[in-house]
């Protein structure tokens, strides 16, 4: 089975957002080089989309950005695109930033009270 290059695939897609989202998830799991080989693209492209996904957001926060992006796209009479979702993320601060002190306090509290799983 022939591998399709990332750029050819994205150019042919009507909406490449899901493909780019899979690329970002893969890069977080496997690293840049392996993801670049798997998706038939360059490390620079993977790095660009990984940086665009804005580290620090939880899955629920990204899900809300996608939902907000759907409303934005609908109001603009467009299909949802990665640019719209990234714009929604740029307008949001992740909870790990806004609630940093609370998260640190919870981690400190749990440090001596946790039971190791292994």
Backbone torsions as a table, in degrees:
resi	resn	phi	psi	omega
1	UNK	NA	125.7	-177.3
2	UNK	-76.4	140.3	177.2
3	UNK	-83.4	133.8	178.9
4	UNK	-94.1	131.3	179.7
5	UNK	-64.9	144.6	-178.2
6	UNK	-53.2	-49.4	-175.4
7	UNK	-64.7	-38.6	177.9
8	UNK	-65.3	-41.4	-179.2
9	UNK	-65.0	-47.6	-178.1
10	UNK	-65.7	-38.4	179.8
11	UNK	-62.4	-34.1	-179.0
12	UNK	-81.9	-17.8	-177.1
13	UNK	-77.0	144.4	174.1
14	UNK	-75.1	-37.2	179.8
15	UNK	-141.2	107.5	-173.7
16	UNK	-90.3	6.4	-174.3
17	UNK	-58.6	-48.0	-177.6
18	UNK	-62.8	-37.1	178.2
19	UNK	-64.4	-43.1	179.3
20	UNK	-68.3	-35.3	177.0
21	UNK	-64.1	-41.6	175.4
22	UNK	-62.2	-38.1	178.0
23	UNK	-61.5	-44.9	-179.7
24	UNK	-64.3	-45.2	179.1
25	UNK	-62.6	-40.8	178.7
26	UNK	-63.3	-43.0	-179.7
27	UNK	-63.8	-37.1	177.9
28	UNK	-67.7	-33.8	-179.5
29	UNK	-81.9	-46.0	-167.8
30	UNK	-108.2	-17.0	-176.7
31	UNK	101.3	169.4	-173.0
32	UNK	-69.5	-50.3	-173.4
33	UNK	-63.8	-47.0	-178.8
34	UNK	-63.9	-40.4	177.9
35	UNK	-64.8	-42.2	179.2
36	UNK	-60.0	-44.0	178.0
37	UNK	-64.0	-44.7	-177.2
38	UNK	-63.1	-37.9	-177.0
39	UNK	-95.2	0.1	177.9
40	UNK	65.2	43.2	-179.2
41	UNK	-137.8	-172.0	-179.3
42	UNK	-96.0	161.1	176.4
43	UNK	-62.7	-35.4	178.9
44	UNK	-61.7	-39.1	177.9
45	UNK	-66.8	-43.0	178.1
46	UNK	-62.3	-43.7	179.7
47	UNK	-61.6	-40.3	179.5
48	UNK	-60.6	-46.8	-178.1
49	UNK	-73.7	-31.6	177.1
50	UNK	-67.3	-43.2	177.7
51	UNK	-65.8	-37.1	179.5
52	UNK	-66.8	-24.9	-179.4
53	UNK	-75.4	-8.2	175.4
54	UNK	59.5	95.5	176.5
55	UNK	-56.7	149.7	177.0
56	UNK	105.4	-18.4	179.4
57	UNK	-82.3	139.0	175.0
58	UNK	-80.1	168.6	177.5
59	UNK	-60.1	-38.5	179.7
60	UNK	-66.4	-36.8	179.2
61	UNK	-69.3	-38.9	176.4
62	UNK	-65.9	-39.9	177.7
63	UNK	-60.5	-41.2	178.2
64	UNK	-66.8	-36.1	177.5
65	UNK	-64.8	-37.1	177.5
66	UNK	-66.2	-43.2	178.0
67	UNK	-62.5	-43.4	177.2
68	UNK	-63.3	-38.2	177.8
69	UNK	-63.0	-35.5	177.0
70	UNK	-61.8	-43.3	177.8
71	UNK	-64.5	-43.3	179.2
72	UNK	-62.2	-45.4	-179.7
73	UNK	-62.6	-41.2	179.1
74	UNK	-62.7	-43.4	-179.0
75	UNK	-67.8	-26.2	177.8
76	UNK	-92.6	1.9	-178.6
77	UNK	56.2	46.1	178.5
78	UNK	-128.2	167.2	170.7
79	UNK	-83.8	154.2	177.2
80	UNK	-62.3	132.7	178.4
81	UNK	-131.6	163.8	179.0
82	UNK	-63.3	-32.3	178.7
83	UNK	-62.6	-39.8	179.3
84	UNK	-66.8	-44.3	-179.7
85	UNK	-65.8	-42.3	178.4
86	UNK	-63.9	-35.3	175.6
87	UNK	-64.0	-39.8	176.7
88	UNK	-63.8	-40.9	179.2
89	UNK	-66.3	-37.8	179.0
90	UNK	-64.1	-27.0	179.4
91	UNK	-87.8	7.6	-175.6
92	UNK	-125.4	145.9	172.9
93	UNK	-106.3	129.5	-179.7
94	UNK	-67.2	152.9	179.6
95	UNK	-60.6	-31.0	179.5
96	UNK	-65.2	-15.3	175.7
97	UNK	-96.1	-49.5	-175.2
98	UNK	-72.3	-26.8	-179.3
99	UNK	-116.9	32.6	-174.8
100	UNK	-58.1	-42.7	-179.1
101	UNK	-65.1	-42.4	179.8
102	UNK	-64.4	-41.8	179.3
103	UNK	-65.7	-41.7	177.5
104	UNK	-62.2	-41.4	178.8
105	UNK	-65.1	-40.4	178.3
106	UNK	-64.8	-41.9	177.8
107	UNK	-64.6	-41.3	178.0
108	UNK	-63.3	-42.2	178.5
109	UNK	-62.1	-41.9	-175.7
110	UNK	-77.2	-19.7	-175.5
111	UNK	-54.2	-44.1	-177.5
112	UNK	-93.9	-6.5	-174.2
113	UNK	-111.2	-2.8	-175.6
114	UNK	-79.9	158.8	173.1
115	UNK	-116.3	123.2	-177.5
116	UNK	-66.8	140.9	-175.6
117	UNK	-81.0	-21.2	-176.3
118	UNK	-94.3	NA	NA
